[in-house]
């Protein structure tokens, strides 16, 4: 991983060379992982969450401790049932725990536009899914798991931040026990990206901006993986066709659920493709070397109807960073660029690991 603010002269020469070789490296067997990660994956299980769940389950360096659900792409019942459907279909051991059914301000938001009525692209009959779940709320599960494993748990949040904010509100001290947090959401304005539900707001942040601002204000190691990078690696029909050939049923599953997503993108944006936003956040955890990041302070707008949900990124060395209102905010990271070829190759390699797994 390289930080754009701190590249020496040798780095200036090496980064283009390394970037040129990354697609080749990531098309070979999965690069060796030296760090074993215990993670909680916080999801609002729509189409792109599904792929993130599959990768979190199969990645050799990840120990998936739990899948917590939240209202977002679809309602909380669907998000939980969809997660359980994937758990049963792919023999995932991690428990699924039901979370918040609405944002902390109580204003319900749901996205049926890109994920279908059921949240998984209306591709499967899930009526027979066993929906039994542990008798614990998602934020209590997060608190207990982190506090029982101080310094060892990374939270990867790829939906609205409601569960994390509720955990902070109940026990602010748990923040110090979290190893790190990776958030899929927002945009810092790199590469011209700002919003997808308004000119300045990304969906996950917009769905619960109050919760997002609580999470961004917490003093824990946090990386924001926003639209700045997640729009960089579109997945086309041809990509999924190749994935079926290489990954078998897992590839077919992703092809099936992405059809609604792809059709919606084509109708709404004139591009026949989908984006694997949530897997991008997980890939940052697995392979930070394919990303560049910038350090800064992040606020979320919660007031003006026009700016609500905007993530405002202030570089740590900017004069405003030391002024009132910004001074007390912690410094986080935001992903600025990604090697899109490397991401797509790695995504394929992880899903291919299901080829010889009984499904």
C-alpha positions in Angstrom: 0.0 0.0 0.0 1.3 3.5 -0.8 0.2 6.7 0.7 0.1 9.4 -1.9 1.2 12.1 0.6 4.4 10.2 1.5 6.1 8.8 -1.6 9.9 9.3 -1.8 11.9 9.6 -5.0 12.5 5.9 -5.0 8.8 5.3 -4.5 8.0 7.5 -7.5 10.0 5.2 -9.7 8.8 2.0 -8.1 5.0 2.6 -7.9 4.4 2.6 -11.6 6.6 -0.6 -12.0 4.7 -2.4 -9.2 1.4 -1.3 -10.5 2.2 -2.7 -13.9 2.9 -6.1 -12.4 0.0 -6.3 -10.0 -2.5 -7.7 -12.6 0.0 -10.5 -13.4 0.7 -11.2 -9.7 -3.0 -11.4 -8.9 -3.8 -13.7 -11.7 -1.6 -16.3 -10.2 -2.6 -18.2 -7.0 -3.8 -16.0 -4.2 -0.8 -13.9 -2.9 0.5 -15.2 0.4 -1.2 -13.6 3.4 1.0 -13.1 6.5 -1.8 -11.6 8.7 -4.7 -13.6 10.0 -7.8 -11.4 10.4 -10.7 -12.0 12.7 -13.6 -10.0 11.2 -17.2 -9.1 11.7 -18.9 -8.4 8.4 -21.8 -5.9 8.7 -24.1 -6.1 5.7 -27.4 -4.9 4.3 -27.4 -7.9 2.1 -28.2 -6.9 -1.5 -26.4 -8.1 -4.6 -22.9 -6.7 -3.9 -23.0 -7.7 -0.2 -23.5 -11.3 -1.4 -20.2 -11.4 -3.2 -18.5 -9.9 -0.2 -19.9 -12.6 2.1 -18.6 -15.3 -0.3 -15.1 -13.8 -0.3 -15.0 -13.3 3.5 -16.0 -16.9 3.9 -13.4 -18.4 1.6 -10.4 -16.2 2.0 -7.7 -18.2 3.8 -6.5 -15.3 5.9 -9.9 -14.4 7.3 -11.7 -15.9 10.2 -15.3 -14.8 9.8 -16.7 -14.4 13.3 -20.2 -13.2 12.4 -22.4 -11.6 9.8 -24.5 -8.8 11.2 -27.4 -7.3 9.2 -28.8 -3.8 8.9 -31.6 -2.1 7.0 -30.3 -0.5 3.8 -30.3 -2.1 0.3 -33.4 -3.9 1.5 -35.4 -4.1 4.7 -34.0 -5.9 7.7 -36.1 -9.1 7.2 -34.9 -9.4 3.7 -31.3 -8.6 4.6 -31.3 -11.2 7.3 -33.0 -13.9 5.2 -30.8 -13.2 2.3 -27.7 -13.6 4.5 -29.1 -16.9 5.8 -29.9 -18.1 2.3 -26.3 -17.5 1.3 -25.0 -19.1 4.6 -27.0 -22.3 3.9 -26.3 -22.4 0.2 -22.5 -22.1 0.6 -22.2 -23.9 4.0 -20.9 -20.9 5.9 -20.2 -21.5 9.5 -20.4 -17.9 10.8 -23.6 -17.0 12.6 -26.0 -14.4 11.1 -27.3 -11.8 13.6 -30.2 -9.5 13.0 -29.5 -5.8 13.4 -31.1 -2.4 13.2 -34.4 -2.2 11.3 -34.2 1.6 10.7 -31.7 4.4 11.0 -31.0 6.0 14.4 -33.1 9.0 13.4 -36.0 6.7 12.7 -36.5 7.7 9.0 -36.7 4.5 7.0 -34.8 4.2 3.7 -34.7 1.2 1.3 -33.2 0.7 -2.1 -35.3 -1.5 -4.4 -34.1 0.3 -7.5 -30.9 -1.7 -8.0 -31.4 -4.8 -5.8 -34.9 -5.9 -6.6 -37.9 -6.5 -4.3 -36.1 -9.2 -2.3 -32.7 -7.6 -2.3 -31.0 -10.4 -4.2 -32.2 -9.4 -7.7 -35.3 -11.5 -7.5 -33.3 -14.4 -8.8 -34.1 -17.2 -6.3 -37.1 -18.5 -4.4 -36.0 -18.1 -0.8 -39.3 -18.9 0.8 -38.0 -22.2 2.4 -35.0 -20.5 4.0 -34.5 -21.3 7.7 -34.6 -17.9 9.3 -33.8 -18.9 12.9 -31.1 -16.6 14.4 -29.3 -16.1 17.7 -31.2 -14.2 20.4 -28.9 -11.2 20.4 -28.9 -7.8 18.7 -26.2 -7.0 16.1 -24.8 -4.2 18.2 -24.6 -6.3 21.3 -22.9 -9.1 19.3 -20.4 -6.6 18.0 -19.7 -5.3 21.6 -19.4 -8.8 23.1 -17.2 -10.1 20.2 -14.8 -7.2 20.3 -14.6 -6.9 24.0 -13.9 -10.7 24.3 -11.1 -10.4 21.7 -9.5 -7.0 22.5 -7.3 -5.7 19.7 -8.0 -8.7 17.4 -11.3 -7.9 15.6 -11.7 -5.9 12.4 -15.2 -4.6 11.5 -15.9 -4.5 7.8 -19.1 -2.4 7.4 -20.6 -2.5 3.9 -24.0 -1.1 4.7 -25.3 1.8 6.7 -23.4 2.3 9.9 -26.4 2.0 12.3 -25.2 -1.1 14.1 -21.8 0.4 14.8 -23.2 3.7 16.0 -25.6 1.9 18.4 -22.6 -0.1 19.8 -20.7 3.2 20.3 -23.7 4.8 22.0 -24.1 1.8 24.4 -20.4 1.4 25.2 -18.1 4.1 23.9 -15.1 2.4 25.5 -15.3 -0.6 23.1 -13.8 1.5 20.4 -10.3 1.1 21.9 -10.6 -2.7 21.7 -11.3 -2.7 17.9 -8.3 -3.6 15.8 -9.6 -1.6 12.8 -12.6 -0.6 10.8 -13.2 -0.6 7.1 -16.2 1.2 5.8 -17.7 0.9 2.3 -19.4 4.2 1.8 -19.1 7.9 1.1 -16.7 9.7 -1.4 -13.9 12.1 -0.8 -14.1 13.6 -4.2 -11.0 11.8 -5.6 -11.3 11.0 -9.3 -14.4 13.2 -9.6 -16.7 10.9 -7.6 -19.0 12.4 -5.1 -22.4 10.7 -4.8 -24.9 8.2 -6.3 -28.2 9.2 -4.5 -27.6 12.9 -4.7 -24.8 15.1 -6.3 -22.8 14.7 -3.0 -24.1 11.7 -1.1 -23.4 7.9 -1.4 -26.2 5.5 -0.5 -24.9 3.9 2.7 -24.0 7.2 4.3 -27.2 8.9 3.1 -29.3 6.1 4.6 -28.1 6.9 8.1 -25.9 10.0 8.1 -26.2 10.5 11.9 -24.8 7.0 12.5 -22.1 7.6 9.9 -20.9 10.8 11.6 -20.8 9.0 15.0 -18.6 6.3 13.4 -16.3 8.8 11.6 -15.9 10.8 14.9 -14.8 7.7 16.8 -11.0 7.5 17.6 -10.3 4.1 16.0 -8.2 3.1 12.9 -10.7 3.6 10.1 -10.4 3.4 6.3 -13.2 4.7 4.1 -13.5 2.8 0.8 -15.8 5.0 -1.2 -17.1 5.6 -4.7 -13.7 7.1 -5.4 -12.5 3.6 -6.0 -15.6 1.3 -6.1 -16.7 2.7 -9.5 -13.3 1.9 -11.0 -13.8 -1.8 -11.7 -17.2 -2.5 -13.4 -18.3 -6.1 -13.9 -19.9 -6.8 -17.3 -21.9 -9.8 -18.5 -18.8 -11.2 -20.1 -17.0 -11.1 -16.8 -19.7 -13.2 -15.1 -19.8 -15.6 -18.1 -16.1 -16.2 -17.6 -16.7 -16.6 -13.9 -19.2 -19.4 -14.5 -16.6 -21.2 -16.5 -13.9 -20.9 -13.8 -15.9 -21.0 -10.6 -18.9 -23.2 -11.5 -22.0 -22.8 -9.3 -20.6 -19.8 -7.3 -20.1 -18.0 -10.6 -23.6 -18.9 -11.7 -25.0 -17.6 -8.4 -23.3 -14.2 -8.9 -24.3 -14.0 -12.5 -28.0 -14.7 -11.6 -28.2 -12.1 -8.8 -26.3 -9.5 -10.8 -28.7 -9.5 -13.7 -31.3 -7.3 -12.0 -28.4 -5.0 -10.9 -26.9 -4.8 -14.4 -30.3 -4.2 -16.0 -31.0 -1.4 -13.5 -27.6 0.2 -14.2 -28.3 0.1 -17.9 -31.7 1.7 -17.6 -30.6 4.3 -15.0 -27.1 5.1 -16.2 -26.7 3.8 -19.7 -24.0 1.4 -18.7 -24.6 -2.4 -18.9 -22.5 -3.3 -15.9 -22.6 -3.7 -12.1 -20.1 -2.6 -9.5 -18.8 -4.8 -6.6 -18.7 -2.0 -4.1 -18.8 -4.1 -1.0 -16.1 -6.6 -2.2 -13.9 -3.6 -2.8 -13.9 -2.8 0.9 -13.1 -6.4 1.8 -10.3 -6.4 -0.9 -8.7 -3.4 0.8 -8.4 -5.5 4.0 -7.0 -8.5 2.0 -4.8 -6.7 -0.5 -4.1 -3.1 0.5 -1.1 -3.1 -1.9 -3.4 -2.5 -4.8 -4.8 0.7 -3.3 -3.4 4.2 -2.6 -4.8 6.1 0.4 -4.9 9.6 1.8 -5.1 10.6 5.4 -7.6 13.2 6.7 -10.5 14.0 8.9 -14.0 13.1 7.8 -17.3 14.7 8.7 -20.8 13.7 7.5 -23.4 16.3 6.8 -26.7 15.7 8.7 -28.5 19.0 8.2 -29.1 20.6 4.8 -31.5 18.7 2.6 -29.1 19.3 -0.3 -25.9 18.1 1.4 -27.4 15.5 3.7 -25.1 12.4 3.7 -22.1 14.2 2.2 -18.8 12.9 3.4 -16.5 15.9 3.8 -12.8 15.0 3.7 -10.2 17.4 5.1 -6.6 16.4 4.5 -4.7 16.1 7.7 -2.1 18.7 6.6 -4.7 21.2 5.5 -5.0 24.4 7.6 -8.6 23.7 8.4 -7.7 20.4 10.1 -6.4 22.4 13.1 -9.3 24.8 13.3 -12.3 24.6 15.6 -14.8 21.9 14.6 -12.1 19.9 12.9 -9.4 19.9 15.6 -11.1 17.2 17.8 -11.8 14.9 14.9 -9.5 11.8 14.5 -7.4 11.3 11.4 -8.6 8.4 9.2 -7.7 7.0 5.8 -9.7 7.2 2.5 -8.9 5.1 -0.5 -7.9 7.3 -3.4 -7.1 4.9 -6.2 -7.2 1.1 -7.0 -5.6 -1.0 -9.6 -8.9 -2.2 -11.2 -7.3 -5.1 -13.2 -5.8 -6.4 -10.0 -9.1 -6.1 -8.2 -11.0 -8.0 -10.9 -8.4 -10.7 -11.0 -8.3 -11.2 -7.3 -12.1 -11.2 -7.1 -12.2 -14.0 -9.7 -9.4 -15.9 -7.8 -11.4 -15.9 -4.6 -14.7 -16.9 -6.1 -12.8 -19.7 -8.1 -11.9 -21.2 -4.7 -15.6 -22.4 -4.6 -15.1 -24.6 -7.7 -14.0 -27.6 -5.7 -16.1 -26.8 -2.6 -19.3 -28.8 -2.1 -22.3 -26.4 -2.6 
